[in-house]
Amino acid sequence: MTERASLFESSLETDLSDFAPNLPMAPEPKPKPPVEAVRAISQAANFPSREAIPPPAPPAPVLSADPRPELPRHRTGRNVQLNLKVRTETVVRFYNITKREGWVLGETLEHAVEALEAALALKK
């Protein structure tokens, strides 16, 4: 075909059988070297392995049981949060008192502050 096809021509007698994409030929994949040979070369070159290291075992829990989930939840009008860093033994003692007396955490703190104020007043 030596002429261009017209866009406005109604007949589609154009032969497209010679039209094909010109794709390059994909090269054949190279064979992989043996795993033993690669391992020997990498060990000789002190190349570190990428194998996953198993994670360390989780540390043993400090407390045998956490008493917090068993505490009652009450609406008391206490709406200010107090966050403290304390020793584990202090937290365990605080929760044990709360559980034993049937109080909520805020009530236990209020009793503790009252007792501390009374003890300090006796010192004066």
HUHU-V302227 format. One record per pair of residues at least 24 apart in sequence whose ideal C-beta (glycine too) atoms are under 10 Angstrom apart, sorted by the first residue. I is the first residue (numbers start at 0). GAP is how many residues later the second one is. Records with the same first field share a line. If there is no record, write none. Layout:
I: GAP, GAP
//
This chain:
61: 26, 27, 30
62: 25, 26, 28, 29, 32
63: 28
64: 27
65: 25, 26, 29
66: 24, 25, 27, 28, 29, 31, 32, 33
67: 27, 30, 31, 37
69: 25, 29
70: 24, 27, 28, 31, 32, 33, 34, 37
71: 26, 27, 30, 31, 32
72: 31
73: 29, 30, 32, 33
74: 29
75: 28, 29, 30, 31, 34
76: 29
77: 26, 27, 28, 29, 31, 32
78: 27
79: 26
80: 25
81: 24, 27
83: 25
//
